Amino acid sequence: MVEVRLEEGDNLDWALKKFRRKVIRSGLFKDMKKRRFYEKPSAAKKRKAAAARRRNARARRRTR
């Protein structure tokens, strides 16, 4: 859960900016976007496999 504590003289714009930054860093924003529309199980499997291929290729390039 993301939380921003405010004190008496804090600016609301500052708090919103800090809240937005924390939501993005925690991964909630990405998760919200991902769940916005239904994804078929076969499409999810294909997307995960493509991400794994990219990660592996990147790791192979780094080890050379």
PQR file of N, CA, C, O and H, with PARSE charges and radii, in Angstrom:
ATOM      1  N   MET A   1       0.841  -1.165   0.000 -0.4000 1.5000
ATOM      2  CA  MET A   1       0.000   0.000   0.000 -0.0000 2.0000
ATOM      3  C   MET A   1       0.899   1.245   0.000  0.5500 1.7000
ATOM      4  O   MET A   1       1.891   1.314   0.726 -0.5500 1.4000
ATOM      5  N   VAL A   2       0.532   2.208  -0.818 -0.4000 1.5000
ATOM      6  CA  VAL A   2       1.302   3.432  -0.952 -0.0000 2.0000
ATOM      7  C   VAL A   2       0.701   4.485  -0.023  0.5500 1.7000
ATOM      8  O   VAL A   2      -0.517   4.652   0.041 -0.5500 1.4000
ATOM      9  H   VAL A   2      -0.274   2.153  -1.407  0.4000 1.0000
ATOM     10  N   GLU A   3       1.565   5.183   0.688 -0.4000 1.5000
ATOM     11  CA  GLU A   3       1.082   6.153   1.660 -0.0000 2.0000
ATOM     12  C   GLU A   3       1.994   7.375   1.661  0.5500 1.7000
ATOM     13  O   GLU A   3       3.218   7.252   1.624 -0.5500 1.4000
ATOM     14  H   GLU A   3       2.555   5.048   0.637  0.4000 1.0000
ATOM     15  N   VAL A   4       1.377   8.561   1.705 -0.4000 1.5000
ATOM     16  CA  VAL A   4       2.117   9.815   1.814 -0.0000 2.0000
ATOM     17  C   VAL A   4       1.541  10.559   3.009  0.5500 1.7000
ATOM     18  O   VAL A   4       0.347  10.856   3.057 -0.5500 1.4000
ATOM     19  H   VAL A   4       0.382   8.661   1.735  0.4000 1.0000
ATOM     20  N   ARG A   5       2.392  10.852   3.959 -0.4000 1.5000
ATOM     21  CA  ARG A   5       1.932  11.565   5.171 -0.0000 2.0000
ATOM     22  C   ARG A   5       2.130  13.063   4.990  0.5500 1.7000
ATOM     23  O   ARG A   5       3.175  13.521   4.526 -0.5500 1.4000
ATOM     24  H   ARG A   5       3.361  10.611   3.920  0.4000 1.0000
ATOM     25  N   LEU A   6       1.109  13.807   5.364 -0.4000 1.5000
ATOM     26  CA  LEU A   6       1.152  15.263   5.269 -0.0000 2.0000
ATOM     27  C   LEU A   6       1.186  15.875   6.655  0.5500 1.7000
ATOM     28  O   LEU A   6       0.613  15.351   7.610 -0.5500 1.4000
ATOM     29  H   LEU A   6       0.260  13.435   5.740  0.4000 1.0000
ATOM     30  N   GLU A   7       1.870  16.987   6.732 -0.4000 1.5000
ATOM     31  CA  GLU A   7       1.877  17.755   7.973 -0.0000 2.0000
ATOM     32  C   GLU A   7       1.073  19.029   7.747  0.5500 1.7000
ATOM     33  O   GLU A   7       0.518  19.229   6.667 -0.5500 1.4000
ATOM     34  H   GLU A   7       2.336  17.412   5.957  0.4000 1.0000
ATOM     35  N   GLU A   8       1.008  19.862   8.725 -0.4000 1.5000
ATOM     36  CA  GLU A   8       0.146  21.030   8.701 -0.0000 2.0000
ATOM     37  C   GLU A   8       0.395  21.953   7.508  0.5500 1.7000
ATOM     38  O   GLU A   8      -0.558  22.348   6.838 -0.5500 1.4000
ATOM     39  H   GLU A   8       1.458  19.699   9.603  0.4000 1.0000
ATOM     40  N   GLY A   9       1.635  22.301   7.230 -0.4000 1.5000
ATOM     41  CA  GLY A   9       1.912  23.292   6.192 -0.0000 2.0000
ATOM     42  C   GLY A   9       2.281  22.719   4.839  0.5500 1.7000
ATOM     43  O   GLY A   9       2.712  23.474   3.967 -0.5500 1.4000
ATOM     44  H   GLY A   9       2.410  21.979   7.774  0.4000 1.0000
ATOM     45  N   ASP A  10       2.134  21.428   4.624 -0.4000 1.5000
ATOM     46  CA  ASP A  10       2.557  20.813   3.357 -0.0000 2.0000
ATOM     47  C   ASP A  10       1.636  21.201   2.208  0.5500 1.7000
ATOM     48  O   ASP A  10       0.431  21.389   2.377 -0.5500 1.4000
ATOM     49  H   ASP A  10       1.783  20.815   5.332  0.4000 1.0000
ATOM     50  N   ASN A  11       2.238  21.310   1.056 -0.4000 1.5000
ATOM     51  CA  ASN A  11       1.526  21.689  -0.162 -0.0000 2.0000
ATOM     52  C   ASN A  11       0.867  20.447  -0.768  0.5500 1.7000
ATOM     53  O   ASN A  11       1.483  19.383  -0.825 -0.5500 1.4000
ATOM     54  H   ASN A  11       3.217  21.157   0.919  0.4000 1.0000
ATOM     55  N   LEU A  12      -0.371  20.581  -1.216 -0.4000 1.5000
ATOM     56  CA  LEU A  12      -1.104  19.458  -1.789 -0.0000 2.0000
ATOM     57  C   LEU A  12      -0.496  19.010  -3.121  0.5500 1.7000
ATOM     58  O   LEU A  12      -0.458  17.815  -3.414 -0.5500 1.4000
ATOM     59  H   LEU A  12      -0.871  21.446  -1.170  0.4000 1.0000
ATOM     60  N   ASP A  13      -0.020  19.965  -3.925 -0.4000 1.5000
ATOM     61  CA  ASP A  13       0.614  19.606  -5.201 -0.0000 2.0000
ATOM     62  C   ASP A  13       1.850  18.744  -4.977  0.5500 1.7000
ATOM     63  O   ASP A  13       2.097  17.787  -5.710 -0.5500 1.4000
ATOM     64  H   ASP A  13      -0.051  20.935  -3.687  0.4000 1.0000
ATOM     65  N   TRP A  14       2.619  19.098  -3.955 -0.4000 1.5000
ATOM     66  CA  TRP A  14       3.814  18.321  -3.614 -0.0000 2.0000
ATOM     67  C   TRP A  14       3.420  16.901  -3.219  0.5500 1.7000
ATOM     68  O   TRP A  14       4.067  15.933  -3.618 -0.5500 1.4000
ATOM     69  H   TRP A  14       2.418  19.876  -3.360  0.4000 1.0000
ATOM     70  N   ALA A  15       2.352  16.790  -2.432 -0.4000 1.5000
ATOM     71  CA  ALA A  15       1.909  15.478  -1.963 -0.0000 2.0000
ATOM     72  C   ALA A  15       1.422  14.615  -3.124  0.5500 1.7000
ATOM     73  O   ALA A  15       1.720  13.422  -3.177 -0.5500 1.4000
ATOM     74  H   ALA A  15       1.827  17.576  -2.108  0.4000 1.0000
ATOM     75  N   LEU A  16       0.679  15.207  -4.046 -0.4000 1.5000
ATOM     76  CA  LEU A  16       0.195  14.450  -5.208 -0.0000 2.0000
ATOM     77  C   LEU A  16       1.355  13.972  -6.076  0.5500 1.7000
ATOM     78  O   LEU A  16       1.346  12.844  -6.570 -0.5500 1.4000
ATOM     79  H   LEU A  16       0.437  16.176  -4.003  0.4000 1.0000
ATOM     80  N   LYS A  17       2.347  14.832  -6.258 -0.4000 1.5000
ATOM     81  CA  LYS A  17       3.511  14.459  -7.063 -0.0000 2.0000
ATOM     82  C   LYS A  17       4.267  13.303  -6.405  0.5500 1.7000
ATOM     83  O   LYS A  17       4.683  12.355  -7.071 -0.5500 1.4000
ATOM     84  H   LYS A  17       2.354  15.748  -5.857  0.4000 1.0000
ATOM     85  N   LYS A  18       4.434  13.401  -5.090 -0.4000 1.5000
ATOM     86  CA  LYS A  18       5.136  12.348  -4.360 -0.0000 2.0000
ATOM     87  C   LYS A  18       4.336  11.039  -4.394  0.5500 1.7000
ATOM     88  O   LYS A  18       4.914   9.963  -4.548 -0.5500 1.4000
ATOM     89  H   LYS A  18       4.097  14.171  -4.548  0.4000 1.0000
ATOM     90  N   PHE A  19       3.014  11.133  -4.252 -0.4000 1.5000
ATOM     91  CA  PHE A  19       2.154   9.956  -4.306 -0.0000 2.0000
ATOM     92  C   PHE A  19       2.248   9.271  -5.670  0.5500 1.7000
ATOM     93  O   PHE A  19       2.382   8.050  -5.754 -0.5500 1.4000
ATOM     94  H   PHE A  19       2.545  12.007  -4.127  0.4000 1.0000
ATOM     95  N   ARG A  20       2.176  10.060  -6.718 -0.4000 1.5000
ATOM     96  CA  ARG A  20       2.244   9.513  -8.079 -0.0000 2.0000
ATOM     97  C   ARG A  20       3.574   8.792  -8.294  0.5500 1.7000
ATOM     98  O   ARG A  20       3.608   7.703  -8.866 -0.5500 1.4000
ATOM     99  H   ARG A  20       2.067  11.052  -6.649  0.4000 1.0000
ATOM    100  N   ARG A  21       4.669   9.401  -7.834 -0.4000 1.5000
ATOM    101  CA  ARG A  21       5.988   8.793  -7.970 -0.0000 2.0000
ATOM    102  C   ARG A  21       6.065   7.467  -7.224  0.5500 1.7000
ATOM    103  O   ARG A  21       6.632   6.499  -7.730 -0.5500 1.4000
ATOM    104  H   ARG A  21       4.642  10.286  -7.370  0.4000 1.0000
ATOM    105  N   LYS A  22       5.495   7.421  -6.022 -0.4000 1.5000
ATOM    106  CA  LYS A  22       5.525   6.188  -5.241 -0.0000 2.0000
ATOM    107  C   LYS A  22       4.689   5.089  -5.897  0.5500 1.7000
ATOM    108  O   LYS A  22       5.078   3.922  -5.877 -0.5500 1.4000
ATOM    109  H   LYS A  22       5.035   8.207  -5.610  0.4000 1.0000
ATOM    110  N   VAL A  23       3.544   5.455  -6.476 -0.4000 1.5000
ATOM    111  CA  VAL A  23       2.686   4.472  -7.148 -0.0000 2.0000
ATOM    112  C   VAL A  23       3.412   3.882  -8.347  0.5500 1.7000
ATOM    113  O   VAL A  23       3.362   2.672  -8.571 -0.5500 1.4000
ATOM    114  H   VAL A  23       3.228   6.403  -6.492  0.4000 1.0000
ATOM    115  N   ILE A  24       4.078   4.715  -9.106 -0.4000 1.5000
ATOM    116  CA  ILE A  24       4.798   4.230 -10.287 -0.0000 2.0000
ATOM    117  C   ILE A  24       5.949   3.316  -9.868  0.5500 1.7000
ATOM    118  O   ILE A  24       6.146   2.258 -10.464 -0.5500 1.4000
ATOM    119  H   ILE A  24       4.118   5.697  -8.924  0.4000 1.0000
ATOM    120  N   ARG A  25       6.705   3.714  -8.853 -0.4000 1.5000
ATOM    121  CA  ARG A  25       7.843   2.907  -8.409 -0.0000 2.0000
ATOM    122  C   ARG A  25       7.423   1.578  -7.802  0.5500 1.7000
ATOM    123  O   ARG A  25       8.157   0.595  -7.898 -0.5500 1.4000
ATOM    124  H   ARG A  25       6.545   4.574  -8.369  0.4000 1.0000
ATOM    125  N   SER A  26       6.255   1.537  -7.180 -0.4000 1.5000
ATOM    126  CA  SER A  26       5.815   0.296  -6.545 -0.0000 2.0000
ATOM    127  C   SER A  26       5.297  -0.725  -7.557  0.5500 1.7000
ATOM    128  O   SER A  26       5.156  -1.904  -7.231 -0.5500 1.4000
ATOM    129  H   SER A  26       5.659   2.336  -7.102  0.4000 1.0000
ATOM    130  N   GLY A  27       5.015  -0.280  -8.781 -0.4000 1.5000
ATOM    131  CA  GLY A  27       4.529  -1.199  -9.803 -0.0000 2.0000
ATOM    132  C   GLY A  27       3.016  -1.258  -9.890  0.5500 1.7000
ATOM    133  O   GLY A  27       2.481  -1.976 -10.734 -0.5500 1.4000
ATOM    134  H   GLY A  27       5.130   0.677  -9.046  0.4000 1.0000
ATOM    135  N   LEU A  28       2.317  -0.528  -9.047 -0.4000 1.5000
ATOM    136  CA  LEU A  28       0.854  -0.537  -9.083 -0.0000 2.0000
ATOM    137  C   LEU A  28       0.318   0.037 -10.382  0.5500 1.7000
ATOM    138  O   LEU A  28      -0.669  -0.458 -10.925 -0.5500 1.4000
ATOM    139  H   LEU A  28       2.751   0.055  -8.361  0.4000 1.0000
ATOM    140  N   PHE A  29       0.963   1.075 -10.878 -0.4000 1.5000
ATOM    141  CA  PHE A  29       0.495   1.731 -12.093 -0.0000 2.0000
ATOM    142  C   PHE A  29       0.572   0.782 -13.286  0.5500 1.7000
ATOM    143  O   PHE A  29      -0.353   0.705 -14.095 -0.5500 1.4000
ATOM    144  H   PHE A  29       1.766   1.477 -10.437  0.4000 1.0000
ATOM    145  N   LYS A  30       1.689   0.064 -13.382 -0.4000 1.5000
ATOM    146  CA  LYS A  30       1.868  -0.896 -14.470 -0.0000 2.0000
ATOM    147  C   LYS A  30       0.832  -2.011 -14.369  0.5500 1.7000
ATOM    148  O   LYS A  30       0.289  -2.458 -15.380 -0.5500 1.4000
ATOM    149  H   LYS A  30       2.440   0.127 -12.724  0.4000 1.0000
ATOM    150  N   ASP A  31       0.565  -2.454 -13.150 -0.4000 1.5000
ATOM    151  CA  ASP A  31      -0.420  -3.505 -12.915 -0.0000 2.0000
ATOM    152  C   ASP A  31      -1.827  -3.032 -13.281  0.5500 1.7000
ATOM    153  O   ASP A  31      -2.606  -3.787 -13.862 -0.5500 1.4000
ATOM    154  H   ASP A  31       1.006  -2.091 -12.329  0.4000 1.0000
ATOM    155  N   MET A  32      -2.149  -1.791 -12.943 -0.4000 1.5000
ATOM    156  CA  MET A  32      -3.459  -1.244 -13.300 -0.0000 2.0000
ATOM    157  C   MET A  32      -3.639  -1.212 -14.808  0.5500 1.7000
ATOM    158  O   MET A  32      -4.689  -1.594 -15.324 -0.5500 1.4000
ATOM    159  H   MET A  32      -1.516  -1.177 -12.471  0.4000 1.0000
ATOM    160  N   LYS A  33      -2.611  -0.754 -15.513 -0.4000 1.5000
ATOM    161  CA  LYS A  33      -2.694  -0.686 -16.968 -0.0000 2.0000
ATOM    162  C   LYS A  33      -2.847  -2.081 -17.571  0.5500 1.7000
ATOM    163  O   LYS A  33      -3.587  -2.281 -18.535 -0.5500 1.4000
ATOM    164  H   LYS A  33      -1.758  -0.444 -15.094  0.4000 1.0000
ATOM    165  N   LYS A  34      -2.127  -3.044 -16.979 -0.4000 1.5000
ATOM    166  CA  LYS A  34      -2.174  -4.408 -17.499 -0.0000 2.0000
ATOM    167  C   LYS A  34      -3.561  -5.018 -17.318  0.5500 1.7000
ATOM    168  O   LYS A  34      -4.033  -5.747 -18.191 -0.5500 1.4000
ATOM    169  H   LYS A  34      -1.525  -2.881 -16.197  0.4000 1.0000
ATOM    170  N   ARG A  35      -4.212  -4.732 -16.206 -0.4000 1.5000
ATOM    171  CA  ARG A  35      -5.511  -5.319 -15.902 -0.0000 2.0000
ATOM    172  C   ARG A  35      -6.685  -4.514 -16.421  0.5500 1.7000
ATOM    173  O   ARG A  35      -7.837  -4.862 -16.160 -0.5500 1.4000
ATOM    174  H   ARG A  35      -3.828  -4.141 -15.496  0.4000 1.0000
ATOM    175  N   ARG A  36      -6.416  -3.455 -17.145 -0.4000 1.5000
ATOM    176  CA  ARG A  36      -7.500  -2.604 -17.646 -0.0000 2.0000
ATOM    177  C   ARG A  36      -8.408  -3.358 -18.608  0.5500 1.7000
ATOM    178  O   ARG A  36      -9.624  -3.165 -18.604 -0.5500 1.4000
ATOM    179  H   ARG A  36      -5.481  -3.173 -17.358  0.4000 1.0000
ATOM    180  N   PHE A  37      -7.819  -4.214 -19.428 -0.4000 1.5000
ATOM    181  CA  PHE A  37      -8.573  -5.021 -20.380 -0.0000 2.0000
ATOM    182  C   PHE A  37      -8.240  -6.493 -20.156  0.5500 1.7000
ATOM    183  O   PHE A  37      -7.148  -6.828 -19.696 -0.5500 1.4000
ATOM    184  H   PHE A  37      -6.831  -4.371 -19.431  0.4000 1.0000
ATOM    185  N   TYR A  38      -9.178  -7.355 -20.480 -0.4000 1.5000
ATOM    186  CA  TYR A  38      -8.984  -8.792 -20.326 -0.0000 2.0000
ATOM    187  C   TYR A  38      -7.940  -9.267 -21.323  0.5500 1.7000
ATOM    188  O   TYR A  38      -7.946  -8.874 -22.489 -0.5500 1.4000
ATOM    189  H   TYR A  38     -10.064  -7.082 -20.854  0.4000 1.0000
ATOM    190  N   GLU A  39      -7.055 -10.109 -20.846 -0.4000 1.5000
ATOM    191  CA  GLU A  39      -6.041 -10.713 -21.706 -0.0000 2.0000
ATOM    192  C   GLU A  39      -6.244 -12.223 -21.701  0.5500 1.7000
ATOM    193  O   GLU A  39      -6.259 -12.855 -20.645 -0.5500 1.4000
ATOM    194  H   GLU A  39      -7.050 -10.429 -19.899  0.4000 1.0000
ATOM    195  N   LYS A  40      -6.400 -12.792 -22.896 -0.4000 1.5000
ATOM    196  CA  LYS A  40      -6.606 -14.230 -22.976 -0.0000 2.0000
ATOM    197  C   LYS A  40      -5.390 -14.953 -22.408  0.5500 1.7000
ATOM    198  O   LYS A  40      -4.266 -14.462 -22.513 -0.5500 1.4000
ATOM    199  H   LYS A  40      -6.388 -12.278 -23.754  0.4000 1.0000
ATOM    200  N   PRO A  41      -5.618 -16.126 -21.802 -0.5600 1.5000
ATOM    201  CA  PRO A  41      -4.490 -16.871 -21.238  0.2800 2.0000
ATOM    202  C   PRO A  41      -3.405 -17.183 -22.271  0.5500 1.7000
ATOM    203  O   PRO A  41      -2.218 -17.171 -21.946 -0.5500 1.4000
ATOM    204  N   SER A  42      -3.804 -17.460 -23.501 -0.4000 1.5000
ATOM    205  CA  SER A  42      -2.804 -17.758 -24.527 -0.0000 2.0000
ATOM    206  C   SER A  42      -1.976 -16.516 -24.859  0.5500 1.7000
ATOM    207  O   SER A  42      -0.776 -16.627 -25.113 -0.5500 1.4000
ATOM    208  H   SER A  42      -4.769 -17.470 -23.766  0.4000 1.0000
ATOM    209  N   ALA A  43      -2.598 -15.343 -24.860 -0.4000 1.5000
ATOM    210  CA  ALA A  43      -1.874 -14.098 -25.130 -0.0000 2.0000
ATOM    211  C   ALA A  43      -0.925 -13.779 -23.978  0.5500 1.7000
ATOM    212  O   ALA A  43       0.188 -13.303 -24.205 -0.5500 1.4000
ATOM    213  H   ALA A  43      -3.573 -15.253 -24.654  0.4000 1.0000
ATOM    214  N   ALA A  44      -1.356 -14.037 -22.752 -0.4000 1.5000
ATOM    215  CA  ALA A  44      -0.499 -13.792 -21.594 -0.0000 2.0000
ATOM    216  C   ALA A  44       0.714 -14.713 -21.639  0.5500 1.7000
ATOM    217  O   ALA A  44       1.833 -14.288 -21.349 -0.5500 1.4000
ATOM    218  H   ALA A  44      -2.260 -14.424 -22.568  0.4000 1.0000
ATOM    219  N   LYS A  45       0.495 -15.959 -21.998 -0.4000 1.5000
ATOM    220  CA  LYS A  45       1.595 -16.923 -22.102 -0.0000 2.0000
ATOM    221  C   LYS A  45       2.596 -16.484 -23.170  0.5500 1.7000
ATOM    222  O   LYS A  45       3.808 -16.569 -22.971 -0.5500 1.4000
ATOM    223  H   LYS A  45      -0.414 -16.304 -22.233  0.4000 1.0000
ATOM    224  N   LYS A  46       2.079 -16.016 -24.298 -0.4000 1.5000
ATOM    225  CA  LYS A  46       2.934 -15.562 -25.393 -0.0000 2.0000
ATOM    226  C   LYS A  46       3.736 -14.326 -24.972  0.5500 1.7000
ATOM    227  O   LYS A  46       4.922 -14.220 -25.287 -0.5500 1.4000
ATOM    228  H   LYS A  46       1.095 -15.947 -24.460  0.4000 1.0000
ATOM    229  N   ARG A  47       3.093 -13.392 -24.262 -0.4000 1.5000
ATOM    230  CA  ARG A  47       3.760 -12.177 -23.806 -0.0000 2.0000
ATOM    231  C   ARG A  47       4.869 -12.504 -22.804  0.5500 1.7000
ATOM    232  O   ARG A  47       5.955 -11.928 -22.861 -0.5500 1.4000
ATOM    233  H   ARG A  47       2.130 -13.477 -24.007  0.4000 1.0000
ATOM    234  N   LYS A  48       4.586 -13.432 -21.888 -0.4000 1.5000
ATOM    235  CA  LYS A  48       5.585 -13.818 -20.885 -0.0000 2.0000
ATOM    236  C   LYS A  48       6.768 -14.528 -21.541  0.5500 1.7000
ATOM    237  O   LYS A  48       7.915 -14.321 -21.144 -0.5500 1.4000
ATOM    238  H   LYS A  48       3.704 -13.900 -21.841  0.4000 1.0000
ATOM    239  N   ALA A  49       6.491 -15.367 -22.544 -0.4000 1.5000
ATOM    240  CA  ALA A  49       7.573 -16.072 -23.234 -0.0000 2.0000
ATOM    241  C   ALA A  49       8.459 -15.086 -23.986  0.5500 1.7000
ATOM    242  O   ALA A  49       9.681 -15.238 -23.996 -0.5500 1.4000
ATOM    243  H   ALA A  49       5.559 -15.536 -22.866  0.4000 1.0000
ATOM    244  N   ALA A  50       7.863 -14.084 -24.609 -0.4000 1.5000
ATOM    245  CA  ALA A  50       8.639 -13.072 -25.333 -0.0000 2.0000
ATOM    246  C   ALA A  50       9.510 -12.282 -24.359  0.5500 1.7000
ATOM    247  O   ALA A  50      10.660 -11.970 -24.668 -0.5500 1.4000
ATOM    248  H   ALA A  50       6.871 -13.961 -24.601  0.4000 1.0000
ATOM    249  N   ALA A  51       8.975 -11.961 -23.200 -0.4000 1.5000
ATOM    250  CA  ALA A  51       9.757 -11.222 -22.197 -0.0000 2.0000
ATOM    251  C   ALA A  51      10.930 -12.075 -21.713  0.5500 1.7000
ATOM    252  O   ALA A  51      12.028 -11.557 -21.508 -0.5500 1.4000
ATOM    253  H   ALA A  51       8.041 -12.214 -22.949  0.4000 1.0000
ATOM    254  N   ALA A  52      10.708 -13.364 -21.533 -0.4000 1.5000
ATOM    255  CA  ALA A  52      11.778 -14.262 -21.099 -0.0000 2.0000
ATOM    256  C   ALA A  52      12.863 -14.350 -22.170  0.5500 1.7000
ATOM    257  O   ALA A  52      14.052 -14.369 -21.850 -0.5500 1.4000
ATOM    258  H   ALA A  52       9.816 -13.784 -21.700  0.4000 1.0000
ATOM    259  N   ARG A  53      12.456 -14.405 -23.442 -0.4000 1.5000
ATOM    260  CA  ARG A  53      13.442 -14.440 -24.525 -0.0000 2.0000
ATOM    261  C   ARG A  53      14.289 -13.165 -24.534  0.5500 1.7000
ATOM    262  O   ARG A  53      15.504 -13.219 -24.726 -0.5500 1.4000
ATOM    263  H   ARG A  53      11.491 -14.390 -23.702  0.4000 1.0000
ATOM    264  N   ARG A  54      13.633 -12.015 -24.323 -0.4000 1.5000
ATOM    265  CA  ARG A  54      14.380 -10.751 -24.282 -0.0000 2.0000
ATOM    266  C   ARG A  54      15.361 -10.730 -23.117  0.5500 1.7000
ATOM    267  O   ARG A  54      16.504 -10.301 -23.273 -0.5500 1.4000
ATOM    268  H   ARG A  54      12.647 -11.971 -24.166  0.4000 1.0000
ATOM    269  N   ARG A  55      14.916 -11.195 -21.942 -0.4000 1.5000
ATOM    270  CA  ARG A  55      15.803 -11.232 -20.773 -0.0000 2.0000
ATOM    271  C   ARG A  55      17.005 -12.134 -21.022  0.5500 1.7000
ATOM    272  O   ARG A  55      18.134 -11.767 -20.696 -0.5500 1.4000
ATOM    273  H   ARG A  55      13.988 -11.544 -21.815  0.4000 1.0000
ATOM    274  N   ASN A  56      16.771 -13.306 -21.596 -0.4000 1.5000
ATOM    275  CA  ASN A  56      17.856 -14.253 -21.858 -0.0000 2.0000
ATOM    276  C   ASN A  56      18.844 -13.712 -22.887  0.5500 1.7000
ATOM    277  O   ASN A  56      20.056 -13.860 -22.729 -0.5500 1.4000
ATOM    278  H   ASN A  56      15.854 -13.604 -21.861  0.4000 1.0000
ATOM    279  N   ALA A  57      18.323 -13.087 -23.937 -0.4000 1.5000
ATOM    280  CA  ALA A  57      19.198 -12.523 -24.955 -0.0000 2.0000
ATOM    281  C   ALA A  57      20.051 -11.407 -24.358  0.5500 1.7000
ATOM    282  O   ALA A  57      21.238 -11.290 -24.663 -0.5500 1.4000
ATOM    283  H   ALA A  57      17.338 -12.967 -24.065  0.4000 1.0000
ATOM    284  N   ARG A  58      19.447 -10.603 -23.521 -0.4000 1.5000
ATOM    285  CA  ARG A  58      20.175  -9.525 -22.868 -0.0000 2.0000
ATOM    286  C   ARG A  58      21.273 -10.071 -21.947  0.5500 1.7000
ATOM    287  O   ARG A  58      22.381  -9.538 -21.906 -0.5500 1.4000
ATOM    288  H   ARG A  58      18.483 -10.698 -23.273  0.4000 1.0000
ATOM    289  N   ALA A  59      20.956 -11.121 -21.224 -0.4000 1.5000
ATOM    290  CA  ALA A  59      21.936 -11.735 -20.327 -0.0000 2.0000
ATOM    291  C   ALA A  59      23.089 -12.335 -21.119  0.5500 1.7000
ATOM    292  O   ALA A  59      24.244 -12.242 -20.704 -0.5500 1.4000
ATOM    293  H   ALA A  59      20.055 -11.555 -21.258  0.4000 1.0000
ATOM    294  N   ARG A  60      22.782 -12.949 -22.256 -0.4000 1.5000
ATOM    295  CA  ARG A  60      23.834 -13.529 -23.090 -0.0000 2.0000
ATOM    296  C   ARG A  60      24.760 -12.443 -23.639  0.5500 1.7000
ATOM    297  O   ARG A  60      25.972 -12.641 -23.723 -0.5500 1.4000
ATOM    298  H   ARG A  60      21.844 -13.025 -22.593  0.4000 1.0000
ATOM    299  N   ARG A  61      24.185 -11.291 -24.015 -0.4000 1.5000
ATOM    300  CA  ARG A  61      25.011 -10.193 -24.530 -0.0000 2.0000
ATOM    301  C   ARG A  61      25.934  -9.630 -23.451  0.5500 1.7000
ATOM    302  O   ARG A  61      27.063  -9.228 -23.733 -0.5500 1.4000
ATOM    303  H   ARG A  61      23.201 -11.129 -23.946  0.4000 1.0000
ATOM    304  N   ARG A  62      25.446  -9.606 -22.228 -0.4000 1.5000
ATOM    305  CA  ARG A  62      26.242  -9.046 -21.127 -0.0000 2.0000
ATOM    306  C   ARG A  62      27.391  -9.947 -20.712  0.5500 1.7000
ATOM    307  O   ARG A  62      28.422  -9.456 -20.250 -0.5500 1.4000
ATOM    308  H   ARG A  62      24.529  -9.932 -21.999  0.4000 1.0000
ATOM    309  N   THR A  63      27.236 -11.255 -20.866 -0.4000 1.5000
ATOM    310  CA  THR A  63      28.270 -12.184 -20.412 -0.0000 2.0000
ATOM    311  C   THR A  63      29.422 -12.303 -21.401  0.5500 1.7000
ATOM    312  O   THR A  63      30.489 -12.794 -21.034 -0.5500 1.4000
ATOM    313  H   THR A  63      26.399 -11.654 -21.241  0.4000 1.0000
ATOM    314  N   ARG A  64      29.242 -11.880 -22.610 -0.4000 1.5000
ATOM    315  CA  ARG A  64      30.313 -11.994 -23.622 -0.0000 2.0000
ATOM    316  C   ARG A  64      31.400 -11.022 -23.405  0.5500 1.7000
ATOM    317  O   ARG A  64      32.365 -10.995 -24.168 -0.5500 1.4000
ATOM    318  H   ARG A  64      28.375 -11.481 -22.908  0.4000 1.0000
TER
END
